[in-house]
Amino acid sequence: MERVRVLVVDDSALVRKLMTTMLACDPAIEVVGTAADPLIAREKIKLLNPDVLTLDVEMPHMDGLTFLENLMRLRPMPVVMVSSLTVQGAEVTLRALELGAVDFLAKPSSDLANSFGQSAQEICAKVKLAAKAKPRARTVVRRLDVPPRLSADAVLPRVQTSGSRGGSPIIVIGASTGGTEAVRVVLESMPPDAPPILVTQHIPAAFSGPFAERMNRCSAMRVCEAQDGQPIQTGHAYIAPGSHHLLVMWDGAKYVCRLHDGPPVNRHKPSVDVLFRSMAASAGVGTIAVLLTGMGDDGARGLLELKQAGAATLVQDEASSVVWGMPGAAWKLGAAAEMLPLDHIAARLLALARQPHDGVSRT
């Protein structure tokens, strides 16, 4: 089996060295070269023909966004952006995802060697994932330690659903790799009086606030980063903070957002399974749930629990997904009643919301 051939582009010699070392930990990856700026990278892409590019946002001669835009126009290829964990870095990274980057890595602001070392597994996984559009794969060395994988039980035990308490149905969305753009497509199509929407997107804590602000600018709904105890209202969308799990609870007279600082579930925090399980317990048949593009299978079991509770369940189709991991896992589990292309999902969610939810699963 061939290895994933990677070109590391960063103006910092230390980052280039650390990235090369981290990627070399995985026998399925080969770092074929490095480049200190986009001009050198352009020549090395022609010479080395890499499968994946890791690209720093801020570089001399030409910024990463300009280079990415030119690259996607002239020679489209999988790109993983490397960005600082700052508000400005988050904005630039979200723009890079709009331009066609597959995913991003958060560059630590201090103690680079230790921080990058702790993220070795994530770095390797994202690079291999990026290559999935054109599979490849190869290096040696040691296996990476894999942290324990916890289920939603670690945050919220599964309970019998209490059923919908009436009122507007609630839409819940789960997404990961490629999801920032997929979520934008859905929210852009929603009217200002759409049913309340809750979104769990796998994203670092420093990025979730800017992501919510960006979604608020492009949607007729009011979009915000969810806060603990915040009432869930029609016409509003709530983005899970990158530091906490987002749950929905019934608070006597209304549904509210609850934030939970528990352990990662399926190695993610926030976790889609946690949001979906909370909806199965608190709203059940009054829920409309969709799982969008993403790596892994977070959300698949939660979507199945929602379907069993009578909720309407959908997944994004493979053709329109950047990565058909999460929606594909849910589909294989039989957790989704429908599979649709991304540009059809918003209309279908609204159509389902108009149907009665009287304890019978919508079809």
Buried (B, 14 or more C-beta within 10 A) or exposed (E): EEBBBBBBBBBBEEBBBBBBBBBBBBBBBBBBBBBBBBBBBBEBBEEBEBBBBBBBBBBEEBBBBEBBBBBBEEEEBBBBBBBBBBEEBBBBBBBBBBBBBBBBBBBBEEEBEEBBBEBBBBBBBBBBBBBBBEEBBBBEEEEBEEEEEBBBEBBBEBEEBEBBEEBBBBBBBBBBBBBBBBBBBBBEBBEEEBBBBBBBBBBBBBBBBBBBBBBBEEBBBEBBBBEBEBEBEBBBBBBBBBEBBBBBBEBEEEBBBBBBEBBBBBBBBBBBBBBBBBBBBBBBBBBBBBBBBBBBBBBBBBBBBBBBBBBBBBBBBBEBBBBBBBBBBBBEBEBBBBBBEBEBBBEBBBEBBEEEBEEEBBE
